[in-house]
Amino acid sequence: MPKGVWVTQVIAGGELFCVLAKIYIEIKMNMKIFKWILFLPAAFCIQAIVSILFGLIFYGIGLKNQVLFDSINAFVGAFLFVFFAGYLAPSKKTKVAEIIFWIEISLAILNLVLGFLGVYTFVKMETPNSIIPVLQVLGALYAVTLVPILTTQGARLDQLWIAIAGLGGLIMFIGGAISILGIIIGLFSNHWMTLSVGAIVLGMGIITWLYPDIHLFLRVRRANKIIKKMEKGDSFN
């Protein structure tokens, strides 16, 4: 092959490589922008799909308690939206989850205020519906606590348990504060729904706080059963 032709082919190959590299970089940049555009709609779609499926199962098995459905749906919906918004974000997952968390908090507070003023009749104070914004806040709180650990490479299991125990302590504090407020409201108005809401939140906090210990207890118990079975097998042999 003549030297000039060989040099020409090398130059052409280099130019082709540069063009392909440029196309690859542009596609990669566009994909990142595409992910930033779609991560919130994707999180919303996941929340909506789960809500629809839950409604089909809830009413399909014959349950007809609307307050129970709305309460569970509020908790699970807020959790899924905040969690998957942080999980699906291309980068800065914790920061994204925190922003969505505060948006959920703002909506819940707005629901409570409008319900207290009687503007928003779906959530009325001192009715069973008054727990819905509280559960919305709790769902978002669970999600924003889990996102930093579950999306961080190299995170340890003990970090997860510490975060869950700390979350349980915070929820117990919130439940205790609501319970005290409920007692005050009950003494002056003879309405005890706020106290009931506080008791439910306090119970959720206690379960969350104890969950790492319960999980460890069950794991140890299971391990002991396996060891005993192995010992019995060795004795039989």
C-alpha positions as CSV (number, residue, x, y, z in Angstrom):
1,M,0.0,0.0,0.0
2,P,1.4,3.4,-0.9
3,K,2.5,5.5,2.0
4,G,0.2,8.4,1.0
5,V,-2.9,6.2,0.9
6,W,-2.0,4.7,4.3
7,V,-1.6,8.2,5.9
8,T,-4.9,9.3,4.3
9,Q,-6.7,6.3,5.8
10,V,-5.3,6.9,9.2
11,I,-6.4,10.5,9.1
12,A,-9.9,9.5,7.9
13,G,-10.1,6.9,10.7
14,G,-9.1,9.5,13.3
15,E,-11.7,11.9,12.0
16,L,-14.3,9.1,12.1
17,F,-13.4,8.3,15.6
18,C,-13.7,12.0,16.7
19,V,-17.1,12.2,15.0
20,L,-18.3,9.0,16.8
21,A,-16.9,10.2,20.1
22,K,-18.7,13.5,19.7
23,I,-22.0,11.8,18.9
24,Y,-21.5,9.5,21.9
25,I,-20.9,12.5,24.2
26,E,-24.0,14.3,22.8
27,I,-26.2,11.3,23.3
28,K,-24.9,10.8,26.8
29,M,-25.6,14.4,27.7
30,N,-29.0,14.3,26.1
31,M,-29.8,11.1,28.0
32,K,-28.9,12.8,31.3
33,I,-31.2,15.7,30.4
34,F,-33.9,13.1,29.4
35,K,-33.5,11.4,32.8
36,W,-33.9,14.7,34.6
37,I,-37.0,15.4,32.7
38,L,-38.6,12.0,33.3
39,F,-37.7,11.0,36.8
40,L,-40.5,13.0,38.5
41,P,-43.2,11.7,36.0
42,A,-41.8,8.2,36.6
43,A,-42.1,8.5,40.3
44,F,-45.7,9.9,40.0
45,C,-46.6,7.0,37.7
46,I,-45.3,4.4,40.2
47,Q,-47.3,6.1,42.9
48,A,-50.4,6.2,40.7
49,I,-50.1,2.5,39.6
50,V,-49.6,1.3,43.2
51,S,-52.6,3.4,44.3
52,I,-54.8,1.9,41.6
53,L,-53.7,-1.6,42.4
54,F,-54.2,-1.1,46.1
55,G,-57.7,0.3,45.5
56,L,-58.6,-2.8,43.3
57,I,-57.4,-5.1,46.1
58,F,-58.9,-3.1,48.9
59,Y,-62.4,-3.0,47.5
60,G,-62.0,-6.3,45.7
61,I,-61.8,-8.2,49.0
62,G,-64.9,-6.4,50.3
63,L,-63.4,-3.6,52.5
64,K,-65.5,-0.5,52.3
65,N,-63.9,1.8,54.9
66,Q,-63.1,4.9,52.9
67,V,-61.1,6.6,55.7
68,L,-58.9,3.5,56.1
69,F,-58.3,3.4,52.4
70,D,-57.5,7.2,52.2
71,S,-55.2,6.9,55.2
72,I,-53.1,4.0,53.9
73,N,-53.1,5.5,50.4
74,A,-51.8,8.8,51.8
75,F,-49.0,7.2,53.7
76,V,-47.9,4.8,50.9
77,G,-48.4,7.4,48.2
78,A,-46.2,10.0,49.9
79,F,-43.6,7.4,50.7
80,L,-43.4,6.1,47.1
81,F,-43.3,9.5,45.5
82,V,-40.5,10.9,47.7
83,F,-38.6,7.6,47.6
84,F,-38.7,7.0,43.9
85,A,-38.1,10.7,43.1
86,G,-34.8,10.4,45.0
87,Y,-34.0,7.0,43.8
88,L,-34.6,7.7,40.1
89,A,-32.9,11.1,40.1
90,P,-29.8,10.9,37.9
91,S,-27.6,12.6,40.6
92,K,-27.9,14.4,43.9
93,K,-30.5,11.8,45.0
94,T,-30.6,12.9,48.7
95,K,-31.0,16.6,47.8
96,V,-33.8,15.7,45.4
97,A,-35.6,13.6,48.0
98,E,-35.3,16.4,50.5
99,I,-36.9,18.9,48.1
100,I,-39.8,16.6,47.3
101,F,-40.1,15.9,51.0
102,W,-40.6,19.5,51.8
103,I,-43.1,19.8,49.0
104,E,-45.1,17.0,50.5
105,I,-44.9,18.6,53.9
106,S,-46.1,21.9,52.5
107,L,-49.1,20.2,50.9
108,A,-50.0,18.3,54.1
109,I,-49.8,21.6,56.1
110,L,-52.0,23.3,53.5
111,N,-54.5,20.5,53.8
112,L,-54.6,20.8,57.6
113,V,-54.9,24.6,57.5
114,L,-57.7,24.5,54.9
115,G,-59.4,21.7,56.9
116,F,-59.2,23.8,60.1
117,L,-60.7,26.8,58.3
118,G,-63.4,24.7,56.8
119,V,-62.4,25.6,53.2
120,Y,-61.3,22.0,52.4
121,T,-64.0,19.7,53.5
122,F,-62.2,16.5,52.7
123,V,-59.9,16.9,55.7
124,K,-61.8,18.1,58.7
125,M,-60.3,18.7,62.2
126,E,-61.5,16.3,64.9
127,T,-62.8,13.8,62.3
128,P,-61.2,10.5,61.2
129,N,-60.0,12.3,58.0
130,S,-57.7,14.5,60.1
131,I,-55.1,11.7,60.3
132,I,-54.6,11.7,56.5
133,P,-52.2,14.8,56.3
134,V,-50.3,13.4,59.3
135,L,-49.8,10.0,57.5
136,Q,-48.8,11.9,54.4
137,V,-46.0,13.6,56.4
138,L,-45.0,10.3,58.0
139,G,-44.8,8.6,54.6
140,A,-42.6,11.3,53.2
141,L,-40.4,11.2,56.4
142,Y,-39.8,7.5,56.1
143,A,-38.8,7.9,52.5
144,V,-36.4,10.8,53.0
145,T,-34.7,8.9,55.8
146,L,-34.2,5.7,53.7
147,V,-33.1,7.3,50.4
148,P,-29.6,8.5,51.5
149,I,-28.7,5.0,52.8
150,L,-30.3,2.8,50.1
151,T,-28.8,4.9,47.2
152,T,-25.3,5.2,48.6
153,Q,-22.7,2.6,47.5
154,G,-20.9,1.0,50.4
155,A,-23.6,1.8,53.0
156,R,-23.6,-0.7,55.8
157,L,-26.6,-2.5,57.3
158,D,-25.9,-1.0,60.8
159,Q,-26.2,2.5,59.3
160,L,-29.7,1.5,58.1
161,W,-30.7,0.3,61.6
162,I,-29.3,3.4,63.2
163,A,-31.3,5.6,60.8
164,I,-34.5,3.6,61.4
165,A,-34.1,3.7,65.2
166,G,-33.5,7.5,65.0
167,L,-36.6,7.9,62.8
168,G,-38.6,5.9,65.3
169,G,-37.5,8.2,68.1
170,L,-38.5,11.3,66.0
171,I,-41.9,9.8,65.2
172,M,-42.5,8.9,68.9
173,F,-41.7,12.6,69.7
174,I,-44.2,13.8,67.1
175,G,-46.8,11.3,68.3
176,G,-46.3,12.4,71.9
177,A,-46.7,16.1,71.0
178,I,-49.9,15.4,69.0
179,S,-51.2,13.3,72.0
180,I,-50.6,16.1,74.4
181,L,-52.3,18.5,72.1
182,G,-55.2,16.0,71.7
183,I,-55.6,15.9,75.5
184,I,-55.8,19.7,75.7
185,I,-58.3,19.8,72.9
186,G,-60.3,17.0,74.4
187,L,-60.5,18.6,77.8
188,F,-61.9,21.9,76.4
189,S,-64.1,20.5,73.5
190,N,-64.8,16.9,74.5
191,H,-63.4,15.8,71.1
192,W,-60.7,13.2,71.3
193,M,-59.8,12.5,67.7
194,T,-56.6,14.4,67.9
195,L,-55.6,12.2,70.8
196,S,-56.4,9.1,68.8
197,V,-54.2,10.4,65.9
198,G,-51.4,11.0,68.4
199,A,-51.7,7.5,69.8
200,I,-51.5,6.0,66.3
201,V,-48.4,8.0,65.4
202,L,-46.8,7.2,68.8
203,G,-47.5,3.5,68.1
204,M,-45.9,3.8,64.7
205,G,-42.9,5.4,66.3
206,I,-42.5,2.7,68.8
207,I,-42.7,-0.1,66.2
208,T,-40.2,1.7,64.0
209,W,-37.8,2.3,66.9
210,L,-38.0,-1.4,67.9
211,Y,-37.8,-2.8,64.4
212,P,-34.0,-3.2,64.3
213,D,-34.1,-5.1,67.6
214,I,-37.1,-7.2,66.4
215,H,-35.3,-8.0,63.2
216,L,-32.1,-9.0,65.0
217,F,-34.1,-11.1,67.4
218,L,-35.9,-13.0,64.6
219,R,-32.6,-13.5,62.8
220,V,-30.9,-14.9,65.9
221,R,-33.9,-17.1,66.6
222,R,-33.8,-18.4,63.0
223,A,-30.1,-19.1,63.2
224,N,-30.6,-21.0,66.5
225,K,-33.2,-23.2,64.9
226,I,-30.8,-24.0,62.0
227,I,-28.0,-24.8,64.4
228,K,-30.3,-27.1,66.5
229,K,-31.4,-28.9,63.3
230,M,-27.8,-29.4,62.3
231,E,-26.9,-30.6,65.8
232,K,-29.8,-33.1,65.7
233,G,-28.6,-34.3,62.3
234,D,-25.1,-34.8,63.6
235,S,-26.3,-36.7,66.6
236,F,-28.5,-39.0,64.4
237,N,-25.5,-39.7,62.2
